[in-house]
């Protein structure tokens, strides 16, 4: 048991994906909280609309609605005195005035003091969850900037973290081809299309990116394919580069996406990927943030080749006496080998003769 525990501890300590685990858990928690917050806000709207139905028509945003309910508690408290506070929450002076006017002529039923207390407590819990969800997103942004800065600057922390979570780790995502990243998250639609021989999906999780939303309907497939290509490049830079804390590559890839959108809309020719990456490398070299390890390896290999050539030239320039001694040693070795072979042959022949003579002696004894 002790060996098994030690092995498990070593595996956890040396896991290459240990930095990805918080990202996977955080984005899963955010998705769950989004569903719960939407459900709670809907329940609060239905509950409070019996008392103040006009408020739900004026304020459509769930977060702002919960904050307003927590502040006013009931419609009798709405007056011109709290207009400034309403404006701070709603971020619109006209809407604040509409709420005040609607409270004067509201057709909702009255609520008891006990009901008001319960609604207020429920609204406070929903607002706390909304604030905690915002803090979680900030934490996710920090983790993504530390683990995958280029992927984050390209498509944002939410879509990037969903890709990492769906693939299992950043390393797995980096190993995927662009065609797999393009339909990541749409596996059911893909296999259904292959089974029914229909059209395969054009995009999966990357559909949540703003680039696909800004593209025209006929160009969504092209943009999704191009975006998946750039996501693969960014993921590989983040995963396999030794010093990938810079976001220069991701920002350049984002510029290329903007140029591609302009090309599909206006026909303006975009910059080639080779030239774009060269510009980034030149900038990093100028700032001292990039070291060409391939060039260093080539230099080391060239030094080794030079040493080998020098040794060969030294061996050729050795004096003739040493070479003659080597020849003599080789001749003596050959002679010894020949003598050993002859001796072995003689021994084998003697053994065969003895084996032949033995059966003859046996026959003579029988006779």
C-alpha positions as CSV (number, residue, x, y, z in Angstrom):
1,X,0.0,0.0,0.0
2,X,2.8,2.4,0.8
3,X,4.4,1.9,-2.6
4,X,1.0,2.5,-4.3
5,X,0.4,5.7,-2.3
6,X,3.9,6.9,-3.1
7,X,3.4,6.2,-6.8
8,X,0.1,8.1,-6.8
9,X,1.7,11.1,-5.1
10,X,4.5,11.1,-7.7
11,X,2.0,10.9,-10.5
12,X,0.0,13.8,-9.2
13,X,3.1,15.9,-8.5
14,X,4.5,15.3,-12.0
15,X,1.2,15.5,-13.9
16,X,1.7,17.8,-16.9
17,X,-2.0,18.7,-16.9
18,X,-2.1,19.9,-13.3
19,X,-2.4,23.5,-14.3
20,X,-5.5,22.7,-16.5
21,X,-7.5,21.1,-13.7
22,X,-8.6,24.4,-12.1
23,X,-9.7,25.7,-15.5
24,X,-11.8,22.6,-16.2
25,X,-13.5,22.7,-12.8
26,X,-14.1,26.5,-12.9
27,X,-15.8,26.5,-16.4
28,X,-18.0,23.5,-15.3
29,X,-19.0,25.4,-12.2
30,X,-19.7,28.6,-14.2
31,X,-21.9,26.7,-16.6
32,X,-23.9,25.1,-13.7
33,X,-24.2,28.5,-12.0
34,X,-25.5,30.1,-15.2
35,X,-28.3,27.5,-15.3
36,X,-29.2,27.9,-11.6
37,X,-29.1,31.7,-11.8
38,X,-31.4,31.8,-14.8
39,X,-33.8,29.4,-13.0
40,X,-33.8,31.5,-9.8
41,X,-34.3,34.8,-11.7
42,X,-37.3,33.3,-13.5
43,X,-38.8,32.2,-10.2
44,X,-38.2,35.6,-8.6
45,X,-39.8,37.4,-11.6
46,X,-42.9,35.2,-11.4
47,X,-43.1,35.7,-7.6
48,X,-42.6,39.5,-7.6
49,X,-44.8,40.0,-10.7
50,X,-47.9,39.2,-8.7
51,X,-47.1,42.3,-6.7
52,X,-45.4,44.6,-9.3
53,X,-46.0,43.2,-12.8
54,X,-44.8,46.3,-14.7
55,X,-41.3,46.0,-13.4
56,X,-40.5,42.9,-15.4
57,X,-41.6,44.7,-18.6
58,X,-39.4,47.7,-18.0
59,X,-36.3,45.7,-16.8
60,X,-35.5,42.7,-19.0
61,X,-32.0,41.9,-17.6
62,X,-32.1,39.3,-14.9
63,X,-29.2,40.6,-12.9
64,X,-30.5,44.2,-12.7
65,X,-34.0,42.9,-11.9
66,X,-32.8,41.0,-8.9
67,X,-30.8,44.0,-7.6
68,X,-33.8,46.3,-8.0
69,X,-36.1,43.9,-6.1
70,X,-33.5,43.7,-3.3
71,X,-33.4,47.5,-3.0
72,X,-37.1,48.4,-3.3
73,X,-38.5,45.3,-1.4
74,X,-42.1,46.3,-2.4
75,X,-43.7,48.9,-4.7
76,X,-44.9,51.2,-2.0
77,X,-41.2,52.1,-1.3
78,X,-40.7,53.4,-4.8
79,X,-40.7,57.2,-4.9
80,X,-38.7,60.1,-6.2
81,X,-36.4,59.9,-3.2
82,X,-34.7,56.7,-4.5
83,X,-34.4,57.8,-8.1
84,X,-30.6,58.3,-7.8
85,X,-30.2,54.8,-6.3
86,X,-32.4,53.3,-9.1
87,X,-30.3,55.1,-11.7
88,X,-27.1,53.6,-10.3
89,X,-28.5,50.1,-10.6
90,X,-30.4,50.5,-13.9
91,X,-27.7,52.7,-15.5
92,X,-30.5,54.7,-17.3
93,X,-32.3,57.7,-15.9
94,X,-35.3,57.2,-18.2
95,X,-35.9,53.7,-17.0
96,X,-35.6,54.8,-13.4
97,X,-38.3,57.4,-14.0
98,X,-40.5,54.7,-15.7
99,X,-40.2,52.5,-12.7
100,X,-41.4,55.3,-10.4
101,X,-44.3,56.1,-12.6
102,X,-45.3,52.5,-13.0
103,X,-45.3,52.0,-9.2
104,X,-47.9,54.7,-8.8
105,X,-50.4,53.1,-11.1
106,X,-49.5,49.4,-10.7
107,X,-52.3,46.9,-10.8
108,X,-50.5,44.2,-8.8
109,X,-51.8,42.8,-5.5
110,X,-50.6,43.6,-2.1
111,X,-48.1,41.5,-0.2
112,X,-47.9,40.8,3.5
113,X,-44.8,41.6,5.5
114,X,-43.9,38.0,5.8
115,X,-44.0,37.6,2.0
116,X,-41.9,40.8,1.6
117,X,-39.2,39.4,3.9
118,X,-39.1,36.1,2.0
119,X,-38.8,37.8,-1.4
120,X,-36.0,40.1,-0.1
121,X,-34.0,37.1,1.3
122,X,-34.4,35.2,-2.0
123,X,-33.3,38.2,-4.0
124,X,-30.3,38.6,-1.8
125,X,-29.3,35.0,-2.3
126,X,-29.6,35.4,-6.1
127,X,-27.6,38.6,-6.1
128,X,-24.9,36.8,-4.1
129,X,-24.7,34.0,-6.6
130,X,-24.5,36.6,-9.5
131,X,-21.6,38.3,-7.7
132,X,-19.8,35.0,-7.0
133,X,-20.2,34.1,-10.6
134,X,-18.5,37.3,-11.7
135,X,-15.6,36.6,-9.3
136,X,-15.3,33.1,-10.7
137,X,-15.0,34.5,-14.2
138,X,-12.3,36.9,-13.1
139,X,-10.4,33.9,-11.5
140,X,-10.9,32.0,-14.8
141,X,-9.5,34.9,-16.8
142,X,-6.3,35.0,-14.6
143,X,-5.8,31.2,-14.9
144,X,-6.3,31.3,-18.6
145,X,-3.8,34.2,-19.0
146,X,-1.3,32.1,-17.1
147,X,-1.8,28.8,-18.8
148,X,-2.9,29.7,-22.3
149,X,-2.3,33.4,-22.9
150,X,-2.3,33.2,-26.7
151,X,-5.5,31.2,-26.9
152,X,-7.2,33.6,-24.5
153,X,-6.2,36.7,-26.5
154,X,-7.5,35.0,-29.7
155,X,-11.0,33.8,-28.7
156,X,-11.4,34.8,-25.0
157,X,-11.3,33.0,-21.8
158,X,-14.8,31.4,-21.9
159,X,-14.5,29.7,-25.3
160,X,-10.9,28.8,-24.7
161,X,-11.6,27.2,-21.4
162,X,-14.5,25.3,-22.9
163,X,-12.2,23.9,-25.6
164,X,-9.7,22.8,-23.0
165,X,-12.4,21.2,-20.8
166,X,-13.9,19.4,-23.7
167,X,-10.6,18.0,-24.9
168,X,-9.4,17.1,-21.4
169,X,-6.3,19.3,-21.2
170,X,-4.3,21.9,-23.1
171,X,-1.9,19.2,-24.3
172,X,-4.7,17.2,-25.9
173,X,-6.1,20.3,-27.5
174,X,-2.7,21.1,-29.0
175,X,-2.5,17.6,-30.4
176,X,-5.8,17.9,-32.2
177,X,-5.9,18.9,-35.9
178,X,-7.8,22.0,-36.9
179,X,-10.6,19.9,-38.4
180,X,-11.3,18.3,-35.0
181,X,-11.2,21.6,-33.1
182,X,-13.7,23.1,-35.6
183,X,-16.4,20.5,-34.7
184,X,-15.4,20.0,-31.1
185,X,-18.6,19.9,-29.1
186,X,-20.8,18.9,-32.0
187,X,-20.0,15.1,-32.0
188,X,-23.7,14.1,-31.8
189,X,-24.6,16.2,-34.9
190,X,-21.5,14.8,-36.7
191,X,-22.3,11.1,-36.1
192,X,-26.0,11.7,-36.9
193,X,-25.0,13.3,-40.2
194,X,-22.6,10.4,-41.0
195,X,-25.3,7.9,-40.2
196,X,-28.1,9.6,-42.2
197,X,-25.6,10.8,-45.0
198,X,-26.6,14.4,-44.4
199,X,-24.6,17.6,-44.0
200,X,-21.9,17.6,-41.4
201,X,-21.8,20.4,-38.8
202,X,-19.6,23.5,-39.6
203,X,-18.8,24.4,-36.1
204,X,-19.0,23.3,-32.5
205,X,-17.9,25.2,-29.4
206,X,-16.2,27.9,-31.4
207,X,-19.6,29.1,-32.6
208,X,-19.7,31.1,-29.3
209,X,-16.8,33.2,-30.7
210,X,-17.6,36.7,-31.9
211,X,-15.9,36.1,-35.2
212,X,-18.4,33.6,-36.5
213,X,-21.3,35.9,-35.3
214,X,-19.9,38.8,-37.3
215,X,-19.5,36.7,-40.5
216,X,-22.2,36.5,-43.1
217,X,-24.4,33.4,-43.4
218,X,-22.6,32.0,-46.4
219,X,-19.1,32.7,-44.9
220,X,-19.7,31.1,-41.5
221,X,-18.2,27.8,-42.5
222,X,-15.1,29.4,-44.0
223,X,-14.6,31.6,-40.9
224,X,-15.0,28.6,-38.6
225,X,-12.5,26.6,-40.5
226,X,-10.0,29.5,-40.4
227,X,-10.6,30.2,-36.7
228,X,-10.1,26.5,-35.9
229,X,-6.7,26.7,-37.7
230,X,-5.7,29.7,-35.7
231,X,-6.8,28.1,-32.4
232,X,-4.7,25.0,-33.2
233,X,-1.6,27.3,-33.7
234,X,-2.3,29.2,-30.5
235,X,-2.8,26.1,-28.4
236,X,0.4,24.5,-29.7
237,X,2.4,27.7,-28.9
238,X,1.0,27.8,-25.4
239,X,1.5,24.0,-24.8
240,X,4.9,23.3,-26.3
241,X,6.8,26.5,-26.2
242,X,9.1,26.9,-23.2
243,X,8.5,30.6,-22.6
244,X,4.9,31.4,-23.8
245,X,3.9,34.1,-21.3
246,X,3.7,36.6,-24.1
247,X,0.4,37.2,-25.9
248,X,2.1,38.6,-29.0
249,X,1.2,35.5,-31.1
250,X,-2.4,35.5,-30.0
251,X,-2.8,39.2,-30.8
252,X,-1.3,38.7,-34.2
253,X,-3.6,35.7,-34.9
254,X,-6.5,37.9,-33.8
255,X,-5.4,40.6,-36.3
256,X,-5.3,37.9,-39.0
257,X,-8.9,36.9,-38.1
258,X,-10.0,40.6,-38.6
259,X,-8.2,40.7,-41.9
260,X,-9.9,37.5,-43.0
261,X,-13.3,39.0,-42.2
262,X,-12.5,42.1,-44.2
263,X,-11.3,39.8,-47.1
264,X,-14.6,37.9,-47.1
265,X,-16.6,41.2,-46.9
266,X,-14.6,43.5,-49.2
267,X,-12.1,41.3,-51.0
268,X,-9.0,43.0,-49.4
269,X,-6.1,40.6,-49.5
270,X,-4.9,39.5,-46.0
271,X,-1.3,39.0,-44.8
272,X,0.2,35.6,-45.2
273,X,0.7,33.6,-42.0
274,X,4.4,33.1,-42.6
275,X,5.0,36.9,-42.8
276,X,2.8,37.5,-39.7
277,X,4.7,35.0,-37.6
278,X,8.0,36.4,-38.8
279,X,7.0,39.9,-37.7
280,X,6.1,38.6,-34.2
281,X,9.4,36.7,-33.9
282,X,11.4,39.8,-35.0
283,X,9.6,41.9,-32.3
284,X,10.3,39.3,-29.6
285,X,13.9,39.1,-30.6
286,X,14.2,42.9,-30.5
287,X,12.7,42.9,-26.9
288,X,14.9,40.0,-25.9
289,X,12.0,37.6,-25.2
290,X,12.8,35.0,-27.8
291,X,15.8,32.8,-28.2
292,X,16.1,30.6,-31.3
293,X,16.9,27.2,-29.8
294,X,17.0,25.6,-33.3
295,X,19.8,27.9,-34.3
296,X,21.7,27.1,-31.1
297,X,21.2,23.4,-31.8
298,X,22.6,23.9,-35.4
299,X,25.6,25.7,-34.0
300,X,26.3,22.9,-31.5
301,X,26.0,20.3,-34.3
302,X,28.4,22.3,-36.5
303,X,31.0,22.4,-33.6
304,X,30.7,18.6,-33.2
305,X,31.3,18.1,-37.0
306,X,34.4,20.3,-36.8
307,X,35.8,18.3,-33.9
308,X,35.2,15.0,-35.8
309,X,37.0,16.4,-38.9
310,X,39.9,17.6,-36.8
311,X,40.3,14.2,-35.2
312,X,40.2,12.5,-38.5
313,X,42.8,14.8,-39.9
314,X,45.0,14.1,-36.8
315,X,44.6,10.4,-37.4
316,X,45.7,10.7,-41.0
317,X,48.8,12.7,-40.0
318,X,50.1,10.0,-37.5
319,X,53.6,8.7,-38.1
320,X,54.2,5.8,-40.4
321,X,55.9,3.7,-37.7
322,X,52.7,3.4,-35.7
323,X,50.8,2.3,-38.8
324,X,53.4,-0.4,-39.4
325,X,53.0,-1.6,-35.9
326,X,49.3,-1.9,-36.4
327,X,49.9,-3.9,-39.5
328,X,52.1,-6.4,-37.6
329,X,49.5,-6.7,-34.9
330,X,46.8,-7.5,-37.4
331,X,49.0,-10.2,-39.1
332,X,49.8,-11.8,-35.8
333,X,46.1,-11.8,-35.0
334,X,45.2,-13.5,-38.3
335,X,47.8,-16.2,-37.7
336,X,46.5,-16.9,-34.3
337,X,42.9,-17.2,-35.7
338,X,44.1,-19.6,-38.4
339,X,45.8,-21.8,-35.8
340,X,42.8,-21.9,-33.6
341,X,40.5,-22.9,-36.5
342,X,42.9,-25.8,-37.4
343,X,43.0,-27.0,-33.8
344,X,39.2,-27.0,-33.5
345,X,38.9,-28.9,-36.8
346,X,41.3,-31.6,-35.6
347,X,39.5,-31.9,-32.3
348,X,36.1,-32.3,-34.1
349,X,37.6,-35.0,-36.4
350,X,39.0,-37.0,-33.5
351,X,35.6,-37.0,-31.8
352,X,34.0,-38.3,-34.9
353,X,36.5,-41.1,-35.2
354,X,35.9,-42.2,-31.6
355,X,32.1,-42.3,-32.2
356,X,32.6,-44.5,-35.2
357,X,34.9,-46.9,-33.4
358,X,32.6,-47.4,-30.4
359,X,29.8,-49.3,-32.2
360,X,32.3,-51.6,-33.9
361,X,33.7,-52.7,-30.5
362,X,30.2,-53.4,-29.3
363,X,29.5,-55.7,-32.3
364,X,32.7,-57.6,-31.8
365,X,31.7,-58.3,-28.2
366,X,28.3,-59.7,-29.2
367,X,29.9,-62.1,-31.7
